[in-house]
Amino acid sequence: MPDTALAYRRPSPLARAFDLVFNPILVKELRATFRGLRFFYTHLVVNSLTALIFLSVLYFALREERKQASEVGSEIFSAFLLCEVLVTFLVFPAFGCTSIVSERQQKSIDLLLTTTLRPWQIVWGKFSAAMSYGVVFLFSTLPLVSLCFLFGGVAVQDLVVACVGILALAVLVNIFAIYVSAVSQNAQRAVSGGYAFLLLLGLVSLLAFLPLLLWRGPGSFSSVALALQSLDPENGFLLAGGLAYLNASWFWLFFLLATNRLQPTTGNRSTGLRIFALLFLGLGLALSLGFLVHNWASFGGDERFNATVALAAVASLLLLGTSLFSCEDRAASPRLRRFLERVPWPLAWIRLFLPGAVSGALFSLLLTVGVYAGLVFGMGSWCPAEARLAGSVGERARLAALADWGPPLVVFVLFANSLGLCLASALRREWLRRALLCGLLFLLALVPVVLYVTEANDTHAAAAAQSPATGEGDPPAGAGNLFVASPVLVFASTWKGAWSGADGGDGNAGRVPIRTTWPFPARIVDLFGLSYASVSALLLVVAILLGRRRIEDAPAPAPERGA
């Protein structure tokens, strides 16, 4: 008898790409929106207001007789940028913040999750639909900007760069609105929360770029384009790569967070975030090292020191954030547990990317060691060559502070992960563990700093009152204990020793406003590492005991049928 069953055929890459672009959610949302009158009226109002702003700017610019034509074109282009940014911040959240929460309010989210679509496909469909609405609004105003070319002052590349930047901003605003919609329970909270955060972000961005917006004149925007074109190819590539890296990183992060909100309780919510952390830190380290290595010879002593300290501080903060993986629950999905049982020994490293508190702690520690090993290797292999050619001993001492700060950071990350494991064994709610871990680390890092600054100011005031000619006076009593307790003070003490211990001949040794009577950095680092390593070992023992007790108190699994 012939077999009439149809064999399963894996779709081709072209078919999978077609399904990704023409997502069922996207097709359904576009049909429902473009066939309604709401979108038509909204589009008409937005374009009318944009045209009114353009004509108003053009009218007031032409009334001034002494104004040159290039200045008029520059003002019209400024109005275009302002209108596009307003449309991005006002129109995109209106569609994105209600995309997923509307399904929850209409009681259709459960039906959507029971389909063959995966959570990431649902989020991608909602994002693509909301992005399509906004792109229509953005590109419908492009004909108005052609007025700029009638007066001059704006080049075609300025328009291209502006459109690319606005599209990148629109992508970030849209994916953030989708994330807010995924975590909210009703549309009112989603819309109010999304617009409130975006309003704050818009105000901060406006204050940051206010000098550029106020800088007008003949060919002002062309001058900005020429300044960017004057960069050498390496710096231009690093600048473009850095901007694309930041934009893609924020998009990927919010996309993962929105997808995790739609995952079932037994779903894998950790693997994507761990891959993101690995690629985010790896690419960021590569771009930062490329920028420093390429521009090291042109930097002065202060610039080299500040760039190295900034890179070390940002990397330390990001690596410390990976300790949140130690607060996760273990894999609850039976399918994932069976997969873990079948993993052979040569592929045991895969467990680092799977859910679990222990695998999260190991992932955080290995990532910390890897990132700082790459940072020290890169800075020590390429940057010191310029310093040796210049005969600067101080530069090598300051770069060596990276290697000195590596072991204390690893020890503190070990402590943070041990604390996370202890909280994971004692508490059942994952959000409570992460909140407590962040709060405790924040207190350990900043409270000793506040105490030291307060006592140092009092000591300095008392010393100045007794003998004004002696200067700053001795450090406060118990300063060593405060240094050992806070990683921030150890970080500052380590870099202070490298900065003041060797003068590279540029006269910068005494310019850092930090007291030269701080405790010796090597002694502080040793005490810091010994203290936090001992506490970490104690926390690991407590975590093991609490974990065993939790396993013993857990109910026995139900017997299988037929047993």
C-alpha positions in Angstrom: 0.0 0.0 0.0 1.6 3.3 -1.0 2.4 5.7 1.7 0.1 8.8 1.2 1.5 10.8 4.1 3.3 13.9 3.0 6.9 14.2 4.1 7.9 17.3 5.9 10.1 19.6 3.9 12.3 22.2 5.5 11.5 25.6 3.9 14.2 27.2 1.9 16.2 30.2 3.1 14.3 32.4 0.6 10.9 31.1 1.9 12.0 31.8 5.5 13.1 35.3 4.6 9.8 35.9 2.9 7.9 34.7 6.0 10.1 37.0 8.2 9.3 40.1 6.0 5.7 39.3 5.4 4.9 38.3 9.0 1.2 37.2 9.5 1.0 39.8 12.3 2.4 42.5 10.0 -0.1 41.7 7.3 -3.1 41.6 9.7 -2.1 44.9 11.3 -1.5 46.7 8.0 -4.8 45.6 6.6 -6.7 46.6 9.8 -5.0 50.1 10.0 -4.7 51.2 6.4 -8.3 50.4 5.7 -9.6 52.6 8.6 -10.2 56.3 8.7 -8.1 56.9 11.8 -4.8 56.5 10.0 -6.0 58.7 7.1 -7.1 61.6 9.4 -3.9 61.3 11.6 -1.8 61.4 8.5 -3.6 64.4 7.1 -3.3 66.4 10.4 0.4 65.6 10.8 1.3 66.6 7.2 -0.8 69.8 7.5 1.0 70.8 10.7 4.4 70.0 9.2 3.6 72.1 6.1 2.4 75.0 8.3 5.7 75.0 10.3 7.7 74.9 7.0 5.8 77.8 5.5 6.0 79.8 8.7 9.7 79.4 8.9 10.1 80.3 5.3 7.9 83.4 5.7 9.7 84.8 8.7 13.1 84.0 7.1 12.3 85.8 3.8 11.1 88.9 5.7 14.6 89.7 6.8 16.2 91.5 3.9 19.8 91.2 5.0 19.7 87.4 5.4 21.5 85.4 2.8 19.9 82.6 0.7 22.1 79.9 2.3 20.9 81.0 5.8 17.3 80.7 4.7 18.0 77.1 3.4 19.8 76.3 6.7 16.8 77.5 8.7 14.4 75.5 6.6 16.5 72.4 7.1 16.5 73.0 10.8 12.7 73.2 10.7 12.7 69.9 8.8 14.8 68.2 11.4 12.7 69.6 14.2 9.5 68.3 12.6 10.9 64.9 11.9 12.1 64.5 15.5 8.7 65.6 16.8 6.9 63.2 14.5 9.3 60.4 15.8 8.6 61.1 19.4 4.9 61.8 19.1 3.6 59.4 16.4 5.7 56.3 16.9 4.7 55.7 20.6 1.0 56.1 19.7 1.2 53.0 17.6 3.9 51.0 19.5 2.6 51.5 23.1 -0.8 50.0 22.2 0.3 47.1 20.0 0.6 44.3 22.5 -1.3 45.6 25.4 -4.4 46.0 23.1 -4.3 42.2 22.6 -4.2 41.7 26.3 -7.2 44.0 26.9 -9.2 42.4 24.1 -8.5 39.0 25.7 -6.9 37.8 22.5 -3.3 37.5 23.7 -3.9 33.9 24.8 -5.2 32.9 21.4 -2.2 34.6 19.8 0.3 32.7 22.0 -1.4 29.4 21.2 -0.7 29.7 17.5 2.4 28.4 15.7 4.0 31.8 15.9 6.8 32.1 18.4 7.1 35.0 20.8 9.9 36.7 18.8 7.8 36.5 15.7 4.9 38.2 17.4 7.1 41.0 18.7 8.8 41.3 15.2 5.3 41.5 13.6 4.1 44.2 16.0 7.4 46.2 15.6 7.3 45.9 11.8 3.7 47.1 11.7 4.3 50.1 14.0 7.5 50.9 12.0 5.6 50.9 8.8 3.1 53.4 10.1 5.8 55.8 11.2 7.9 55.4 8.0 4.9 56.6 6.0 4.7 59.7 8.2 8.4 60.4 7.8 8.7 60.0 4.1 5.5 61.9 3.3 7.2 65.1 4.6 10.3 64.6 2.4 8.9 66.7 -0.6 8.7 69.7 1.7 12.5 69.6 2.4 13.1 70.2 -1.3 12.6 73.9 -0.6 16.1 73.9 1.1 17.8 73.2 -2.2 16.2 76.2 -3.8 18.1 78.5 -1.4 21.3 76.5 -0.9 23.3 76.0 2.3 22.4 72.3 2.5 24.0 69.5 0.5 22.4 66.2 -0.5 24.7 64.3 1.9 23.2 66.3 4.7 19.7 65.1 3.9 20.9 61.5 3.6 22.7 61.6 6.9 19.7 63.3 8.6 17.3 60.6 7.2 19.5 57.8 8.4 19.8 59.3 11.8 16.1 59.9 12.1 15.4 56.3 11.0 17.8 55.0 13.6 16.1 57.1 16.3 12.7 55.9 15.1 13.8 52.3 15.4 14.9 52.9 19.0 11.7 54.8 19.9 9.5 52.1 18.3 11.2 49.1 20.0 11.0 50.8 23.3 7.3 51.5 22.8 6.8 47.8 22.0 8.7 46.8 25.2 6.5 49.2 27.3 3.4 47.7 25.7 4.6 44.1 26.5 5.2 44.9 30.2 2.0 47.0 30.8 -1.4 45.6 31.8 -3.5 48.3 30.2 -3.2 50.9 27.5 -3.4 53.9 29.8 -0.3 52.9 31.7 1.6 51.9 28.5 0.9 55.2 26.8 1.6 57.4 29.8 4.8 55.5 30.8 6.1 55.5 27.2 5.5 59.1 26.6 6.8 60.2 30.0 10.1 58.4 29.4 10.5 59.6 25.9 9.7 63.1 26.9 12.5 62.9 29.5 14.8 61.4 26.9 13.9 64.1 24.4 14.7 66.9 26.9 18.0 65.4 27.7 18.9 65.0 24.0 17.7 68.6 23.3 20.0 70.0 26.1 22.9 67.9 24.7 22.5 69.0 21.1 21.3 72.6 21.8 24.6 74.2 20.8 24.4 72.5 17.4 20.8 73.5 16.9 21.6 77.1 17.7 24.7 77.2 15.5 23.5 78.7 12.3 25.1 80.5 9.5 26.0 80.2 5.8 26.6 76.5 5.1 26.4 75.4 8.8 25.1 72.0 8.1 27.6 71.6 5.2 30.3 72.5 7.6 29.2 69.6 9.9 29.3 67.3 6.9 32.8 68.6 5.9 34.0 68.1 9.5 32.8 64.5 9.3 34.4 64.0 5.9 37.7 65.4 7.2 38.1 62.4 9.5 40.6 59.8 8.3 39.1 56.5 7.0 39.9 54.6 10.2 38.3 57.1 12.5 35.3 57.4 10.1 34.8 53.7 10.1 35.1 53.6 14.0 32.6 56.4 14.3 30.1 54.8 12.0 30.7 51.4 13.6 30.3 52.8 17.1 27.0 54.5 16.2 25.6 51.4 14.5 26.8 49.2 17.4 25.0 51.3 20.0 21.8 51.5 18.0 21.8 47.7 17.3 22.6 46.9 20.9 19.7 48.9 22.3 17.4 47.5 19.7 18.4 43.9 20.5 18.2 44.5 24.2 14.6 45.8 24.2 13.6 43.2 21.6 14.8 40.4 23.9 13.1 42.0 26.9 9.8 42.3 25.0 10.1 38.7 23.8 10.8 37.4 27.3 7.6 39.0 28.5 5.6 36.8 26.1 7.6 33.6 26.9 5.8 31.0 29.0 6.9 30.5 32.6 8.9 27.4 31.7 10.5 29.1 28.6 14.1 29.9 28.1 14.6 33.6 28.9 18.3 33.6 29.5 20.1 32.3 26.5 19.4 35.4 24.3 20.4 37.8 27.0 23.7 36.0 27.6 24.6 35.9 23.9 23.7 39.6 23.9 26.0 40.3 26.8 28.9 38.4 25.2 28.6 40.1 21.8 27.8 43.6 23.3 30.9 43.5 25.5 33.1 41.9 22.9 32.3 44.3 20.1 32.4 47.3 22.4 35.9 46.2 23.6 37.1 45.8 20.0 35.8 49.2 18.9 37.2 51.0 22.0 40.6 49.4 21.6 40.6 50.2 17.9 39.9 53.9 18.7 42.6 54.1 21.4 45.2 52.3 19.4 44.6 54.4 16.3 44.7 57.7 18.2 47.1 56.9 21.0 50.0 58.8 19.4 47.9 62.0 18.9 46.7 62.0 22.5 48.3 63.9 25.3 49.0 62.7 28.8 45.7 63.8 30.2 43.8 62.4 27.3 45.5 59.0 27.5 44.9 58.8 31.2 41.2 59.9 31.0 40.4 57.6 28.1 42.0 54.6 29.8 40.2 55.3 33.1 36.9 55.8 31.4 37.2 52.5 29.5 38.1 50.6 32.6 35.3 52.2 34.6 32.6 51.5 32.0 33.8 47.9 31.4 33.8 47.3 35.2 30.2 48.6 35.6 28.9 46.5 32.6 30.7 43.4 33.8 29.3 43.8 37.3 25.8 44.0 35.8 26.3 40.4 34.4 26.1 39.1 38.0 22.3 39.4 37.7 22.5 36.1 35.8 23.3 34.4 39.1 19.8 35.3 40.4 18.0 33.2 37.8 15.9 30.1 38.3 17.1 26.8 37.0 15.6 25.3 33.8 12.0 24.5 34.4 11.1 23.2 31.0 11.2 19.3 30.7 12.4 19.6 27.2 15.3 21.8 28.2 16.2 19.5 31.1 16.3 16.4 28.8 18.5 18.4 26.5 20.9 19.2 29.4 21.0 15.5 30.3 22.1 14.5 26.7 24.8 17.2 26.4 28.2 15.4 26.0 31.2 16.4 27.9 33.0 18.1 25.0 30.0 20.4 24.6 29.6 21.2 28.3 30.3 24.9 27.6 26.8 25.2 26.1 25.5 25.0 29.7 26.9 28.5 30.3 24.3 29.9 27.9 21.3 28.0 29.4 19.2 29.2 32.4 20.3 28.6 35.9 21.9 30.4 38.8 25.2 28.4 38.8 25.6 28.6 35.0 24.9 32.4 35.2 27.6 32.9 37.9 30.2 30.9 35.9 29.2 32.9 32.7 29.7 36.2 34.5 33.1 35.2 36.0 34.4 33.8 32.7 33.2 36.9 30.8 34.9 39.2 33.3 38.2 37.4 33.0 38.0 37.3 29.2 37.1 40.9 28.8 39.9 42.2 31.1 42.4 39.8 29.6 41.6 41.2 26.2 41.7 44.8 27.5 45.1 44.3 29.1 46.5 42.4 26.1 45.3 45.0 23.7 46.5 48.0 25.7 49.8 46.3 26.5 50.6 45.1 23.0 49.9 48.2 21.0 49.5 51.3 23.1 52.7 51.1 25.1 54.8 50.9 21.9 54.2 54.6 21.4 55.1 55.3 25.0 58.4 53.4 24.8 59.3 55.3 21.6 58.7 58.5 23.5 60.6 57.3 26.5 57.7 57.9 28.8 57.9 55.8 32.0 54.7 57.3 33.4 52.6 56.1 30.5 53.6 52.5 31.1 52.9 52.8 34.8 49.4 54.2 34.1 48.7 51.5 31.6 49.9 48.9 34.1 47.1 50.1 36.4 44.7 48.1 34.1 46.4 44.9 35.1 46.4 46.0 38.8 42.7 46.6 38.7 41.8 43.3 37.0 42.2 41.0 40.1 40.1 43.2 42.4 37.4 43.4 39.8 37.3 39.6 39.4 37.1 39.2 43.2 34.3 41.7 43.5 32.4 40.0 40.6 32.9 36.7 42.4 31.4 38.3 45.5 28.4 39.6 43.6 27.7 36.2 42.0 28.1 34.5 45.4 25.6 36.9 46.8 23.3 36.2 43.9 23.6 32.5 44.4 22.7 32.9 48.1 19.7 35.0 47.2 18.6 32.5 44.6 18.7 29.7 47.2 16.8 31.7 49.8 14.1 33.6 47.8 11.6 32.3 45.4 10.8 35.5 43.4 13.4 36.3 40.8 12.6 40.0 40.6 13.1 40.3 44.4 16.5 38.7 44.2 17.7 41.0 41.5 16.4 44.1 43.3 18.1 43.1 46.5 21.4 42.3 44.7 21.4 45.7 43.0 20.6 47.5 46.2 23.3 45.7 48.3 26.0 46.3 45.6 25.0 49.9 45.3 25.3 50.4 49.1 28.6 48.6 49.3 30.0 50.7 46.5 28.8 54.2 47.4 28.2 54.4 51.1 32.0 54.1 52.0 32.6 56.8 49.4 30.2 59.2 51.0 31.6 58.5 54.5 35.2 59.0 53.2 34.4 62.3 51.5 32.6 63.6 54.6 35.4 62.6 57.0 38.0 63.9 54.6 36.4 67.3 54.4 36.1 67.5 58.2 39.7 66.4 58.6 40.9 68.9 56.0 39.0 71.7 57.6 40.4 70.9 61.0 43.9 70.7 59.6 43.5 74.0 57.8 42.2 75.7 60.9 45.2 74.6 63.0 48.0 75.1 60.5 46.9 76.8 57.2 50.4 76.4 55.7 50.5 72.6 55.9 47.9 72.0 53.2 45.5 69.1 53.2 46.5 67.2 56.3 46.3 63.5 57.0 43.5 61.2 55.7 40.6 60.5 58.1 40.9 57.8 60.7 39.6 54.5 59.4 40.3 55.4 55.8 41.9 52.0 55.1 38.7 50.2 56.3 36.6 52.4 54.0 38.9 51.7 51.1 38.7 48.0 51.6 34.9 48.1 51.8 34.3 50.0 48.6 35.4 48.9 45.1 35.0 52.5 43.9 37.7 53.7 46.4 40.0 50.8 45.5 39.6 51.7 41.8 40.4 55.4 42.5 43.3 54.4 44.7 44.8 52.1 42.1 44.7 54.7 39.4 45.9 57.4 41.7 49.0 55.3 42.4 49.7 54.9 38.7 49.1 58.6 38.1 51.1 60.1 41.0 53.8 57.3 41.2 55.5 58.1 38.0 55.6 61.3 36.1 55.9 60.8 32.4 57.7 64.1 31.8 54.5 66.0 31.0 54.1 67.6 34.4 50.7 66.0 35.1 51.6 64.1 38.2 50.1 66.6 40.7 47.1 67.8 38.7 44.6 65.1 39.7 42.6 66.5 42.7 43.1 63.5 44.9 45.0 63.5 48.1 48.6 62.1 47.8 48.3 60.7 51.4 45.9 58.0 50.4 46.8 54.4 51.6 49.3 52.6 49.5 47.4 51.0 46.5 49.2 47.6 46.7 48.2 47.1 50.3 44.7 48.3 49.7 44.3 45.9 46.8 45.5 42.9 48.8 43.2 43.6 51.7 40.3 44.2 49.4 40.9 40.9 47.5 41.4 38.9 50.7 38.3 40.3 52.4 35.9 39.8 49.5 37.3 36.4 48.6 36.7 35.2 52.2 33.1 36.6 52.2 32.5 35.0 48.8 33.6 31.6 50.1 31.2 32.0 53.1 28.4 33.0 50.8 29.0 30.0 48.6 28.8 27.7 51.5 25.5 29.3 52.7 24.1 29.0 49.1 24.9 25.3 49.0 23.3 24.7 52.3 20.2 26.7 51.4 20.0 24.9 48.0 20.1 21.5 49.6 17.4 22.4 52.1 15.2 23.8 49.3 15.6 20.5 47.4 14.7 18.5 50.4 11.6 20.6 51.1 10.4 20.4 47.5 7.4 18.1 46.9 8.0 14.8 45.2 7.1 14.6 41.5 3.9 12.9 40.6 4.2 9.3 39.4 3.9 8.7 35.6 0.8 7.0 34.2 1.1 3.3 34.0 3.8 3.0 36.6 
